Amino acid sequence: MTPDAEAQKKILNRLRRARGQLDAVVTAVENGAPCRDVVTQLAAVSSALDRAGFTIVSTALRDCLAEPGEAANDDNLTPEELEKLFLMLA
């Protein structure tokens, strides 16, 4: 498995986990679950999404550093654009 394929697999796993956690939040709200339970589960969703975002940015950064000056990734991101994406998540 290539590093890109492995990173994509990790990202998809995180996103699927977040989707499952979000479904649990929706169900908890529909069923009138206690605030503490809903917020705890919502925090888990938020964390999973953040980790997926950081993994996406770090993969693009690795690609950019591996082949500087070339189209190292599909988006042709500059270091400045990578920094902006990173800060959007921070």
C-alpha distances in whole Angstrom, upper triangle without the diagonal:
4,7,8,6,6,10,11,10,12,15,15,16,18,20,20,22,24,25,26,28,30,31,32,34,36,37,38,40,41,43,44,42,43,43,41,38,38,37,35,33,33,32,29,28,29,27,23,24,25,21,19,21,21,17,17,20,18,15,17,19,17,16,20,20,18,20,23,25,23,21,18,18,19,22,23,24,26,27,30,28,25,28,29,26,26,30,30,28,30
4,5,5,6,9,10,11,12,14,15,17,18,20,21,23,24,26,27,29,30,32,33,35,36,38,39,41,42,43,45,43,44,43,41,39,38,37,35,33,33,32,29,28,28,26,23,23,23,21,18,20,19,16,15,17,16,12,14,16,13,12,16,17,14,16,19,22,19,18,15,14,16,19,20,20,23,23,26,25,22,25,27,24,24,27,28,26,28
4,5,5,6,8,10,11,12,14,15,17,18,20,21,23,24,26,27,28,30,32,33,35,36,37,39,41,42,43,41,42,41,39,37,36,35,33,31,31,29,26,26,25,23,21,21,20,17,16,17,16,12,12,14,12,9,11,13,10,10,14,14,12,14,17,20,18,17,13,13,15,17,18,18,20,20,23,22,19,22,24,21,20,24,24,23,24
4,5,5,6,9,10,10,12,14,15,16,18,20,21,22,24,26,27,28,30,31,33,35,36,37,39,40,42,40,41,39,38,36,35,34,32,30,29,28,26,24,24,22,20,19,19,16,14,15,15,11,10,12,11,8,9,12,10,9,13,14,12,14,17,19,17,15,11,10,12,14,15,16,18,19,22,20,17,20,22,19,19,22,22,21,23
4,5,5,6,9,10,10,12,14,15,16,18,20,21,22,24,25,27,29,30,31,33,34,36,37,39,40,39,40,39,37,35,34,33,32,29,29,28,25,24,24,22,19,19,20,17,14,16,16,13,12,15,14,11,13,15,14,13,16,18,16,18,20,22,20,18,15,13,14,16,18,19,22,22,25,23,20,23,24,21,21,25,24,23,25
4,5,5,6,9,10,11,13,14,15,17,18,20,21,23,24,26,27,29,30,32,33,35,36,38,39,37,38,37,35,33,32,31,29,27,27,26,23,22,23,20,17,18,18,15,13,15,15,11,12,15,13,10,13,15,13,13,17,18,16,19,22,24,22,20,17,15,17,19,20,20,23,23,25,23,20,23,24,21,21,24,24,22,24
4,5,5,6,9,10,11,12,14,15,17,18,20,21,22,24,26,27,29,30,31,33,35,36,37,35,36,35,33,31,30,29,27,25,25,23,21,20,20,18,15,15,15,12,10,12,11,8,8,11,10,7,10,12,11,11,15,16,15,17,20,22,20,18,15,13,15,16,18,18,20,20,22,20,17,19,21,17,17,20,20,18,20
4,5,5,6,9,10,10,12,14,15,16,18,20,21,22,24,25,27,29,30,31,33,34,36,34,35,34,33,31,29,28,27,24,24,23,21,19,19,18,15,14,15,13,10,11,12,9,8,12,12,9,11,14,13,13,16,18,17,19,21,23,21,19,16,13,14,15,18,18,21,21,23,20,18,20,21,18,18,21,20,18,21
4,5,5,6,9,10,10,12,14,15,17,18,20,21,23,24,26,27,29,30,32,33,35,33,34,33,32,29,28,28,26,23,23,23,20,18,19,18,14,15,16,13,11,13,14,11,11,15,14,12,15,17,16,16,20,21,20,22,25,27,25,22,19,17,17,19,21,21,24,24,26,24,21,23,24,21,20,24,23,20,23
4,6,5,6,9,10,11,12,14,15,17,18,20,21,23,24,26,27,29,30,32,33,31,32,31,29,27,26,25,23,21,21,20,17,16,17,15,11,12,13,10,8,11,12,8,10,13,12,11,14,16,15,16,19,20,20,22,25,27,25,23,20,18,19,20,22,21,24,23,25,23,20,22,23,19,18,21,21,18,20
4,5,5,6,9,10,11,12,14,15,16,18,20,21,23,24,26,27,29,30,31,29,30,29,28,26,24,23,22,20,19,18,16,14,14,13,10,9,11,8,5,8,9,7,7,11,11,10,13,15,15,16,18,20,20,22,24,26,24,22,19,16,17,17,20,19,22,21,23,20,17,19,20,16,16,19,18,15,18
4,5,5,6,8,10,10,12,14,15,16,18,20,21,23,24,26,27,29,30,28,30,29,28,25,24,24,22,19,19,19,16,14,15,15,11,11,13,11,8,11,13,10,10,14,15,13,16,18,18,19,21,23,23,25,27,28,26,24,21,18,18,19,22,21,24,24,26,23,20,23,23,19,19,22,20,18,20
4,5,5,6,9,10,11,12,14,15,17,18,20,21,23,24,26,27,29,27,28,27,26,23,22,22,20,17,18,18,14,13,15,14,10,11,13,11,9,12,14,12,13,16,16,15,18,20,20,21,24,25,25,27,29,31,29,27,24,21,21,22,25,24,27,27,28,25,23,25,25,21,20,23,22,19,21
4,5,5,6,9,10,10,12,14,15,16,18,20,21,23,24,26,27,25,26,25,23,21,20,19,17,15,15,14,11,10,11,10,6,7,10,8,6,10,11,10,11,14,15,15,17,19,19,21,23,24,25,27,28,31,29,27,24,21,21,22,24,23,26,25,26,23,21,22,22,19,18,20,19,16,18
4,5,5,6,9,10,10,12,14,15,16,18,20,21,22,24,25,24,25,24,23,21,19,19,18,15,14,14,12,9,11,11,7,7,10,9,7,9,12,11,11,15,16,16,17,20,21,21,24,25,26,28,29,31,29,26,24,21,21,21,24,23,25,25,26,23,21,22,22,18,18,20,18,15,18
4,5,5,6,9,10,11,13,14,15,17,18,20,21,23,24,23,25,24,23,20,19,19,18,15,15,16,13,10,13,13,9,10,13,12,10,13,16,14,15,18,19,19,21,23,24,24,27,29,29,30,32,34,32,29,27,24,23,23,27,26,29,29,30,27,24,26,25,22,22,24,22,19,22
4,5,5,6,9,10,11,12,14,15,16,19,20,21,23,21,22,21,20,17,16,17,15,12,12,13,10,8,11,11,7,9,12,11,10,14,16,15,16,19,20,20,22,24,24,25,28,29,30,32,33,35,34,31,29,26,26,26,29,28,30,30,30,28,25,26,26,22,22,24,22,19,21
4,5,5,6,9,10,10,12,14,15,16,18,20,21,19,20,19,18,16,14,14,13,10,9,10,8,5,8,8,6,6,10,10,9,12,14,14,15,18,19,20,21,23,24,26,28,29,30,32,33,35,34,31,29,26,25,25,28,26,29,28,29,26,24,25,24,20,20,21,19,16,18
4,5,5,6,9,10,11,12,14,15,17,18,20,19,21,20,20,17,15,16,15,11,11,13,11,8,10,12,9,9,13,13,12,14,17,17,17,20,22,22,23,26,27,27,29,31,32,34,35,36,35,32,30,27,26,25,29,28,30,30,30,27,26,27,26,22,22,24,21,18,21
4,5,5,6,9,10,11,12,14,15,16,18,17,19,19,18,15,14,15,14,10,11,13,11,9,12,13,11,12,15,15,14,17,20,19,20,23,24,24,26,28,29,30,32,34,34,36,38,39,38,35,33,30,29,29,32,31,34,33,34,31,29,30,29,25,25,26,24,21,23
4,5,5,6,9,10,10,12,14,15,16,14,16,16,15,12,10,11,10,7,8,10,7,6,10,11,9,11,14,14,14,17,19,19,20,23,24,24,26,28,29,30,32,34,35,37,38,40,39,36,34,30,30,30,33,31,34,33,33,30,28,29,28,25,24,25,23,20,21
4,5,5,6,9,10,11,12,14,15,14,16,15,15,13,10,11,11,8,7,10,9,6,9,11,10,10,14,15,15,16,19,20,20,23,24,25,27,29,30,31,33,35,35,37,38,40,39,36,34,30,30,29,32,31,33,33,32,29,28,28,27,24,23,24,21,19,21
4,5,5,6,9,10,11,12,14,13,16,16,17,13,11,13,14,10,10,13,12,10,13,15,13,14,17,18,18,20,22,23,23,26,27,28,29,32,33,33,35,37,38,40,41,42,41,38,36,33,32,31,35,33,36,36,36,33,31,32,30,27,27,28,25,23,25
4,5,5,6,9,10,10,12,11,13,13,14,10,9,11,11,8,9,12,11,10,13,15,14,15,18,19,19,21,23,24,25,27,29,29,31,33,34,35,37,39,40,42,43,44,43,40,38,35,34,34,37,35,38,38,37,34,33,33,32,29,28,29,26,24,25
4,5,5,6,9,10,10,9,11,11,11,9,6,8,9,6,6,10,10,9,11,14,14,14,17,19,19,20,23,24,25,27,28,29,31,33,34,35,37,39,40,42,42,44,43,40,38,35,34,33,37,35,37,37,36,33,32,32,30,27,27,27,24,22,23
4,5,5,6,9,10,10,13,12,14,12,9,11,13,10,9,13,13,11,14,17,16,16,19,21,21,22,25,26,26,28,30,31,32,34,36,37,38,40,42,43,44,45,44,41,39,36,35,34,37,36,38,38,37,34,33,33,32,29,29,29,26,24,26
4,5,5,6,9,9,12,13,14,11,9,13,14,11,12,15,15,14,17,19,18,19,22,23,23,25,28,28,29,31,33,33,35,37,38,39,41,43,44,46,47,48,47,44,42,39,38,37,40,39,41,41,41,38,36,37,35,32,32,32,29,27,29
4,5,5,6,5,8,9,11,8,6,10,11,9,10,14,14,13,16,18,18,19,22,23,24,25,28,29,30,32,33,34,36,38,39,40,42,44,45,47,47,49,48,45,43,40,39,38,42,40,42,42,41,38,37,37,35,32,32,32,29,27,28
4,5,5,6,8,9,11,9,7,10,12,11,11,14,15,14,16,19,19,20,22,24,25,26,28,30,30,32,34,35,36,38,40,41,42,44,46,47,48,49,48,46,44,40,39,38,42,40,42,41,40,38,36,36,34,32,32,31,28,26,28
4,6,8,11,12,15,13,10,14,16,14,14,18,18,17,19,22,22,22,25,27,27,28,31,32,32,34,36,37,39,41,42,43,45,47,48,49,50,51,50,47,45,42,41,40,43,42,44,44,43,40,39,39,37,34,34,34,31,29,31
4,6,9,11,14,12,10,14,16,14,15,19,19,18,21,23,23,24,27,28,29,30,33,33,34,37,38,39,41,42,44,45,47,48,50,51,52,54,53,50,48,44,43,43,46,44,47,46,45,43,41,41,39,37,36,36,34,31,33
4,6,8,11,10,9,12,14,14,14,18,19,19,21,23,24,24,27,28,29,30,33,34,35,37,38,40,41,43,44,46,47,49,50,52,53,54,53,50,49,45,44,43,46,45,47,46,45,42,41,41,39,36,36,36,33,31,32
4,6,8,7,7,10,11,11,12,15,16,17,19,21,21,23,25,26,27,29,31,32,33,35,36,38,39,41,42,44,45,47,48,50,51,53,52,49,47,44,43,42,45,43,45,45,44,41,40,39,38,35,34,34,32,29,30
4,5,5,6,9,10,11,12,14,16,17,19,20,22,23,25,26,28,29,31,32,34,35,36,38,40,41,42,44,46,47,48,51,51,53,52,50,48,45,44,43,46,44,46,44,43,41,40,39,37,35,34,33,31,29,29
4,5,5,6,8,10,10,12,14,15,16,18,20,21,22,24,26,27,28,30,32,33,34,36,38,39,40,42,43,44,46,48,49,50,50,48,45,43,42,41,44,41,43,41,40,38,37,36,34,32,31,30,28,26,26
4,6,5,6,9,10,11,12,14,15,16,18,20,21,23,25,26,27,29,30,32,33,35,36,37,39,41,42,43,45,47,47,49,49,47,44,42,42,40,43,40,42,40,40,38,36,35,34,31,30,29,28,25,25
4,6,5,6,9,10,11,13,14,16,17,19,20,21,23,25,26,27,29,31,32,33,35,36,37,39,41,42,43,46,46,48,48,46,43,40,40,39,42,40,41,40,39,37,35,35,34,31,30,30,28,25,25
4,6,5,6,9,10,11,12,14,15,17,18,20,21,23,24,26,27,29,30,32,33,35,36,38,39,41,42,44,45,46,46,43,41,38,38,37,40,37,39,38,37,35,33,33,31,29,28,28,25,23,23
4,5,5,6,9,10,10,12,14,15,16,18,20,21,22,24,26,27,28,30,32,32,34,36,37,38,40,42,43,44,44,42,40,37,37,35,38,35,37,36,35,33,31,30,29,26,25,25,23,20,20
4,5,5,6,9,10,11,13,15,15,17,19,20,21,23,25,26,27,29,31,31,33,35,36,37,39,41,42,44,43,41,39,36,36,35,38,35,37,35,35,33,31,30,29,27,25,25,23,20,20
4,5,5,6,9,10,11,13,14,15,17,19,20,21,23,25,26,27,29,30,32,33,35,36,37,40,40,42,42,39,37,34,34,33,36,34,36,34,34,32,30,29,28,26,24,25,23,20,20
4,5,5,6,9,10,11,12,14,15,17,18,20,21,23,24,26,27,29,30,32,33,35,36,38,39,40,40,37,35,32,32,31,34,31,33,32,31,29,27,27,26,23,22,22,20,17,18
4,5,5,6,9,10,10,12,14,15,16,18,20,21,22,24,26,27,28,30,31,32,34,36,37,39,38,36,34,31,31,30,33,30,32,30,30,28,25,25,24,21,20,20,18,15,15
4,5,5,6,9,10,11,12,14,15,16,18,20,21,22,25,26,27,29,30,31,33,35,36,38,37,35,32,30,30,29,32,30,31,30,30,28,25,25,24,22,20,21,19,16,16
4,5,5,6,9,10,11,12,14,15,17,19,20,21,23,24,26,27,29,30,32,34,34,36,35,33,31,28,28,27,30,27,30,29,28,26,24,24,23,20,19,19,17,14,16
4,5,5,6,9,10,11,12,14,15,17,18,20,21,22,24,26,27,28,30,32,32,34,34,32,29,27,27,25,28,25,27,26,25,23,21,21,20,17,16,16,14,11,12
4,5,5,6,9,10,10,12,14,15,16,18,20,21,22,24,26,26,28,30,31,33,33,31,28,26,26,25,27,25,26,25,25,23,20,20,20,17,15,16,14,11,12
4,5,5,6,9,10,11,12,14,15,16,19,20,21,23,24,26,27,29,30,32,31,29,26,24,24,23,26,24,26,25,25,23,20,21,20,17,16,17,16,12,14
4,5,5,6,9,10,11,12,14,15,17,18,20,21,23,24,26,28,28,30,29,27,25,22,22,21,23,21,23,23,23,20,18,18,17,14,13,15,13,10,12
4,5,5,6,9,10,11,12,14,15,16,18,20,21,22,24,26,26,28,28,26,24,21,22,20,22,20,21,20,20,18,15,15,15,12,10,12,10,7,9
4,5,5,6,9,10,10,12,14,15,16,18,20,21,22,24,25,27,27,25,22,20,21,20,22,20,22,20,21,19,16,16,16,13,11,13,13,9,11
4,6,5,6,9,10,11,13,14,15,17,18,20,21,23,24,26,25,23,20,18,18,17,20,18,20,20,20,18,15,16,16,13,12,14,13,10,13
4,5,5,6,9,10,11,12,14,16,17,18,20,22,22,24,23,21,19,16,16,15,18,15,17,17,17,14,12,13,13,9,8,11,10,7,10
4,5,5,6,8,10,10,12,14,15,16,18,20,20,23,22,21,18,16,17,16,18,15,17,15,16,14,11,11,12,9,7,10,10,7,9
4,5,5,6,9,10,10,12,14,15,16,19,20,22,21,19,16,14,16,15,17,15,17,16,17,16,12,14,15,11,10,13,13,11,13
4,6,5,6,9,10,11,12,14,15,17,18,20,19,17,14,11,12,12,14,12,15,14,16,13,10,13,13,10,10,13,13,11,13
4,5,5,6,9,10,10,12,14,16,16,18,17,16,13,11,13,11,13,10,12,11,12,10,7,9,10,7,6,10,10,9,12
4,5,5,6,9,10,10,12,14,15,17,17,16,13,12,14,14,14,12,13,12,14,12,9,10,12,10,8,12,13,12,13
4,5,5,6,9,10,10,13,14,16,16,14,11,9,12,12,13,12,13,13,15,14,10,13,15,12,11,15,16,14,16
4,5,5,6,9,10,11,12,14,13,11,8,7,9,9,9,8,10,10,12,10,8,11,13,10,11,14,15,14,16
4,5,5,6,8,10,10,13,13,12,9,9,12,11,11,9,9,8,11,10,7,9,12,10,10,13,15,14,16
4,5,5,6,9,10,13,13,13,9,10,13,13,13,11,12,11,14,14,11,13,16,14,13,17,18,17,18
4,5,5,6,8,11,10,9,5,6,10,11,10,10,11,11,14,14,11,14,16,15,15,18,19,19,21
4,6,6,6,8,8,8,5,7,11,10,8,8,8,8,11,11,9,12,15,14,14,17,19,19,20
4,5,5,9,10,11,8,10,14,14,12,11,10,9,13,14,11,13,16,16,15,18,20,20,21
4,6,10,9,11,8,10,14,15,13,13,13,13,16,17,14,17,20,19,18,22,23,23,24
4,6,6,8,6,9,13,14,11,12,12,12,16,16,15,17,20,19,20,23,24,24,26
4,6,8,7,11,14,14,11,11,10,10,13,14,13,15,18,18,18,21,23,24,25
4,7,8,11,14,13,10,10,9,10,13,14,14,17,19,19,20,23,24,25,26
4,5,9,11,11,8,10,10,12,15,15,15,18,20,20,21,24,25,25,27
4,6,7,8,5,8,10,12,15,14,14,17,18,18,19,22,23,24,26
4,7,8,7,8,10,12,15,14,13,16,18,17,18,21,22,22,24
4,5,5,7,10,12,15,13,11,15,16,15,16,19,19,20,22
4,6,8,12,14,16,13,13,17,17,15,17,20,20,20,23
4,5,9,12,13,10,10,14,14,12,15,18,17,18,21
4,7,10,11,9,10,14,14,13,16,18,18,20,22
4,7,8,6,6,10,10,10,12,15,15,16,18
4,5,5,6,9,10,11,12,14,15,17,19
4,5,5,6,9,10,10,12,14,16,16
4,5,5,6,9,10,11,12,15,15
4,5,5,6,9,10,11,13,14
4,5,5,6,9,10,11,12
4,5,5,6,9,10,10
4,5,5,6,9,10
4,5,5,7,9
4,5,5,6
4,5,5
4,6
4
